[in-house]
């Protein structure tokens, strides 16, 4: 009988998505919030939590540009 993978904790999943957000922004530069969610292909709530994690650490900035909310790396 094959062993199943242990469930990933929600905190670990959010951390993994935060890392994916950072890598995407490092590679592609600033993106809109809508594009970020689309490009990552992860649930929107998890992406938002990962983004909050990075914002709290001072790693990303979020700005309103016209009708879009843009996300970019700090510095």
C-alpha positions as CSV (number, residue, x, y, z in Angstrom):
1,X,0.0,0.0,0.0
2,X,1.4,3.4,-1.0
3,X,2.0,6.0,1.7
4,X,0.1,9.3,1.2
5,X,1.8,12.6,1.6
6,X,1.3,14.2,5.0
7,X,-1.0,17.3,4.8
8,X,0.8,20.6,4.5
9,X,0.0,23.0,7.3
10,X,-1.7,26.2,6.3
11,X,1.2,28.3,7.6
12,X,3.6,26.3,5.5
13,X,1.4,26.7,2.4
14,X,1.3,30.5,3.0
15,X,5.0,30.6,3.4
16,X,5.6,28.7,0.2
17,X,3.3,31.1,-1.7
18,X,5.1,34.0,-0.1
19,X,8.3,32.6,-1.6
20,X,6.6,32.2,-5.0
21,X,5.4,35.8,-4.9
22,X,8.9,37.0,-4.1
23,X,10.5,35.0,-6.9
24,X,7.8,36.1,-9.4
25,X,8.3,39.8,-8.5
26,X,12.1,39.4,-8.6
27,X,11.9,37.9,-12.1
28,X,9.1,39.9,-13.7
29,X,9.1,43.2,-11.8
30,X,5.9,44.9,-10.6
31,X,2.6,43.2,-11.4
32,X,-1.0,44.0,-10.6
33,X,-2.7,42.1,-7.8
34,X,-5.0,40.4,-10.4
35,X,-2.1,39.3,-12.5
36,X,-0.2,38.0,-9.4
37,X,-3.1,35.8,-8.5
38,X,-3.5,34.6,-12.1
39,X,0.2,33.9,-12.6
40,X,0.6,32.0,-9.4
41,X,-2.4,29.8,-9.9
42,X,-3.0,29.6,-6.2
43,X,-6.2,30.3,-4.3
44,X,-6.7,34.1,-3.9
45,X,-6.9,34.0,-0.1
46,X,-3.6,32.2,0.2
47,X,-1.9,34.6,-2.2
48,X,-3.3,37.6,-0.2
49,X,-2.0,36.0,3.1
50,X,1.4,35.4,1.5
51,X,1.4,39.0,0.3
52,X,0.5,40.2,3.8
53,X,3.4,38.2,5.2
54,X,5.9,39.8,2.8
55,X,4.4,43.3,3.4
56,X,4.7,42.8,7.2
57,X,8.4,41.9,6.7
58,X,8.9,45.1,4.5
59,X,9.8,43.1,1.4
60,X,7.0,44.3,-0.9
61,X,5.1,47.5,-1.5
62,X,1.5,47.8,-2.7
63,X,0.4,50.9,-4.5
64,X,-2.8,52.1,-6.2
65,X,-2.0,53.1,-9.8
66,X,-5.1,54.3,-11.5
67,X,-7.6,51.5,-11.1
68,X,-5.0,48.8,-10.4
69,X,-3.3,47.8,-7.3
70,X,0.4,47.1,-8.1
71,X,2.8,45.0,-6.2
72,X,6.6,45.3,-6.3
73,X,9.6,44.4,-4.3
74,X,11.0,47.0,-2.0
75,X,14.4,48.5,-2.7
